[in-house]
């Protein structure tokens, strides 16, 4: 039995458009809070130019404009949202992973935003670099970002309609893509739903969740437990224990753990709560990745 999960497989640095903190500061904080292994998973997203023009990142980037992260692609409509070239990123990663070797294991991953409109770009990006781990996340619905342009998707829709559209697109993306290891924060949409009851209850979406989980399991993919839900005042990680239990009931075993930190404050946060949720859902182990291969760690 582990004392506590000491692995954080989801965090960002200032290579992500919504994080102001450098990679070394995130690594130092991980060591400070007692983590043994981390995976840096900076964002790679391909949003719509019109959507980006409406993004409101508040003070997340300090004096840096979010447009400094945006490269408009050849179609004139789609943008690549990552701040620096990846050759520079890999060089920085390798230098720091070596510098802190013996204190902490630092792995290189990414968080790919899945979208139906640019499969070739996403698949090519995943294949091009030597990632240890790839999270696939559904940040958009009908090409609009759920967080930064949050009003568009929900206008005139009931919770059932809004969440079903989101899950339906996620199911289609999981069907179409094989370039990832786990599906991130699958109930992400509940952070922003303008409903009195924002929860994605299993009894409301049982058929869609069953289809999603069975497809992931058939493909040898997993999900993550993302502890950011606690800091968003949801009362649980992403997803809830009920959804975790549904995944386990469907035969799911692969499950990684990450805090989704965008500042040093949240590196490795709520890992004890995540472990409690995993046990409550019937899991006997959680999963780590290296060189795209899963390793199960007993709870």
N, C-alpha and C positions, 0 to 999 in steps of 0.2 A: 504493500500500500504506500502511495506517495504521501509525503507530508503536505505538499502543496504543488500545484502545477507551476513549474519554473520556466515555461516556454511561452513566448508571445510570438505568434505567427501572423500578425497583422499590425503594421505600423507604417507611418509616413514620415517623409522628410521634406525639405524645401524643394525637392524635385517634383513634388505634387503641387498642384495649383491652389490647394486649400490648406497648406501647412507652411509656417514661416521658419521652422526649426531645422538647423543643419544636421546632417547624418551623425557627426561625431557627438553632438550634444544628446541625441537620442540614445546612442550606444552608451555613453557615460551614465545616463539616467537608468538604463536597463541594468547596468552593473550595480549602481547605487541601491536599487530596490531588490537586488538579489536574484535576478534572472540568470539562467545558465545558457540560454539560447534564444536568439531572436531572428526573425526574418523580416527584412525591409521590403515592404510591398507598396511601392509608390504607384500612383494612379497612371493608367494609360487609357484615355477616353477619346472618342471621336464624336463630339457633339455637333449640333447644327449651329451655323454662324448666327442665325437669328436668335437662337436660344441663348447663346453666350452673351449677346448684347443686352439681355435682360437679367443676367446673373447679378446677384447681390451677395458678395462675399463679406460684407461688413468690414471689420478691422482684422480679418484673419491674416492678411498678408502685410500688415504694416504699411510701409510706404511703396510697396511693390504693386504695380497694376496687374490684375489678372490677365490682361492682354499680353503681358510679357511671357506668358506660358503658352500662347496660342499660335499655331502655325496653320494658316488657311491652305487647304489642299487644292489639287488641280481642278476639282469640280466647282470651286468657288463657293461651295455651300457647306462642306464638311470641314471641321477643324481637328487638328491633333492637339490635345491638351497635355503637354509635358514641357517643363521649363528648359531643360538642357539636353544636349545630344547624349545619346546613351554611351558612346565611347568614353566621354568624360565621366559619366556616372559610374561605369564599370571600373575605371581607373581609381576613382575616389573610394568606391566600395572595397576593392582589393587592398588598397593601402590601409584602410581602417580595419578591415577584418584581420589583416596580418598584425597590425599594431596592437590590437587588443586580444590576440590569440593567447590562450591560457587564462584569460579573465572571463571571456564569454565567447560563444560561437555565434558568428554573424553570417547569416545566409542571405542570398539575394533572390528576391521574388518580385512579383508585380501584382497589381490589382487591375485586371482587364475589365473595362466596362463593356458588356456584351450589347450588341445592337444588330438588328437584322439588316441594316442598310450598308454595312461595310465589312462583310465577312472576310474578304480577301485581305484587307488591311490588318484586321485583328489576328487572323491566322498567321500572316507573315511576321507580324511583330512577335508573337509568341514563339515562333520557330527560330527567330534570328539570333536570340541571345541565350546565354547559358544559365537560365533561371533554375533555382532549386525548387521553386514552388510558385504556382500561379493560382490566384483567386479569381474567379469569374463573378462579377457583380452586375445586378440589374439596377443601374442608376437612373435609367430613362424609361419612359413609356411613350410610345408613338414619337420617338426621337426627342422628347422634351425632358429635361432634367427634373426629377421629382423634388429635389431639394432646392436648387437655386432658382427654379422657375416653378415653384410649387403650386401656384394657383391654377395653372392651365389645365392640368389633368383632372382636377376635382370638380371644376365648375359644372353644375347641372347634373352631377352623377351621385347616385347613392353609393354607400360604402361597398355594397355587393358589386355594383357595376365597375367602380374604380379599381377595386382590388382584383376582381376577376380579369380585367383587362391586363393588369400588371402581371398576374400569375400566368395568364395565357401567353403573353410575350416571353416570359421567362421559360416556360415549357418549350416554346418554339426554338428559343436560343439554345437550350440544352440539347434539343434534338439535332440542331444544326452544327453545333461546335463540339470539338474533341480536344481543344488546345489548352484545357485547364485541369486542375486537380480537385478543387472544391468550389462549391457555390457559396458566395458570401452573403451574410446577413439577409436571409431569404425573405424576412418580413420587414425589410427596410422601409417600405412604404408607410408603415404605421406611425413612424416618427412625424409624418407630415399630414396625415389624414385629418380633415377638419370635422371630425365626427365625435359625438359624445362618447361613444364606445369605439376606440380606434383599433382594438385588438383584432388580429387575424385568427379567429377561433377555428379549431379543427372542424367542429360540427357545421360551420358555415361553408368551408372550402375543402371538405374531406376528399371529394373526388379529384380535385385539381392537385392537392398535395400528394395524394396517393400516386397519381400519374407522374408527377415530378420526381418523387423519391424513387419509384420503381425504375424510371428511366436513368437516373443518376447511378443507382446500384448496378443496373445492367451494364453501364458503361465503365464501371470501376471508379466512379467519382464519389466524392463525399460532400459534406456541408461543413460549415464552421459554426462554432458558438462564439458570438461576437459580443464582448462585454460592454460595448458602448451603450447598449440599451439602458443600463443602470444610470449612466450620466445624463441620458436624455429623459430621465424620470419616468421610464416605462415600468419600473418595478421588477424587471427581469432583463436578461441578455436577449440578443437576437439569435435565434427565435425563442419563444416561450417553452416551458417544460412540456406543455401539451403537444407542441409541434415536434419537439425533440423526441418525445415518446412515440409519436406517429412515425417518424423516420426510423426509429429503432424497431417498431412493430413491422414496418415494411422490409426489414432485414438490413437496415443501414448500420454500418460499423465505422466507416471512415468519418472522423470528426476532429477538426483542428480547433485550436483555441487562440483567440487574438483580441487585444483591447482596442484596436483600430485607433490608436493614439495619433493625434495631429499636433500635440504639444507634449513636452516632457512630463507634464502633470499626470497624464493618463497612461504612461508606459507601464505595462504589466498590471493595470488596475483591475480589480474585481475578479482576480483569478480564483480565489477561494470560493466565491459565489458561483463561478462557472463550474467548478468541480462539484459543488453541492447539487447544482442543476443536472449535471451529467449523471451523477449517481441516482438522483430521483427519477431520471428517465430510463434507467436500467443499463447504462453503459458501464463496462468494466475497464475500459481503456480509452485514452484519447490518442490522437495521431500527430506525428511530426513528419516533416518531409525534408529530404536532402537529395539533390540531383533528380528531382521529380519522382522519387520513390518513397512510399509511406513506411513509417515505422510506428508500431503500436506500443504505447507506454501504459502499463497497468495503473489503475487508480487505487 
